[in-house]
């Protein structure tokens, strides 16, 4: 890149988002690290002068509009939709509809807000790449994951629809679908802070994917030549052959 193009990373205060911000900044991008927890973003930005912290709530249209206004005229080339999460592990028959609404608003509608806001800036720049971090849950359902599975299936459909609609425009559209990734917060949030239940998810799996592994898949995808589009990339640890098939070391 002859100039530092901008990469906007949502959900950048922790996990995959933070790892992606660090990696893209080290590979020539000026990274807008965006999330709700500004203190964490500022700590991240202190590690690299090419990371800029901006507070963002993808569920709040005014917050998205405020971010967009600060980016007008900038060479926006990449949008990484990392903001998301799972917020329950309940069967559908015992589901809380409010949790389903929250899950959709953050994972799906939040991505829609960001795409709608930033694709015009990409078109002005003359090139762009939208990346949605979905999940293998967006390709295969599993028990007690209904709200998250449904949201991730919706994200997969969002990517496929957007790619059709932007065909002919200089914007690539990619989905990264990780399997088992061990981060500091994902499982704990899902189990409402219960560390024992969170640890059980990874029990016996000696090498799950890390946030840095997923960040590397994102970096590779966005740094390919402009004519080369990764439609969808599924990544898993070697221990996970499928959603329901995980090798766990005996305790």
C-alpha positions, 0 to 999 in steps of 0.5 A: 500500500502506497499510503496507510489505508484505514481499517475499521475493527468493531468489537476491538476492546478484547478477543478477536477484535483486539488481536485483529487491530494489533495485527493489521496495524503492524501490517500497514493499516491505520486501524480504527479500533471501535467498541464500547469500552473506551478505556480498553481501546485506549490501552490498545492504542497506546501499544501502536501509534497506528491504532486509533481508539473511538468509542462505538456501540453498534446497537446505537444508530447515533453512535454509528453515525458519530463514528462515520462522521469522523471518517468522512474523507479518510481512505476507508478500505476495510471493515471488520465486523467483530462485535458480537457474542453469545449470551445464553445456552438455553434450549429454545423451549426455555429461551428468553426472547429478550436475549434473542433480540439482544443477540440479533441486534449486536451480531446481525443488525450491528453489522448491517448498521456498519455496512450501510454506514461505511460502504459509501466511504469505501466507494469514494475511496475506490476500493473496499473489503467488508469482513464479517466474523461469523462462526461455524455455528452459522453453518451447522446448528447445535443444541442449546445454542439457538439464539447464537446459531440463528444470529450466525446463520443470519450473518452468513446470509447477510454476507451472501446477499451483500456480495450479490448486491455489490457485484460490479462494485470495487468492494470485496465481501468475506465471511470468516467462520471460526470453530472453537476459539478460546478467548478471555471473555466469550464463554464467560459471557455466555455462561453469565460469568460462570468460570467453571462452565466456561472452562468446561467448553475447552476441557481436554482440548489442548490447543483450541484456536486463539484470537491471534489465529483468527486475526491471521486469517483475517489479515491474509484475507484482506491483504490478497490482491483486489481481484481475489475474494475469499467468499467464506473461510471455515477455520477450526483447531485440529481437535475439532473435526466438526461442531459435534466431533471434538477430540478431548484428552483424557483427564 
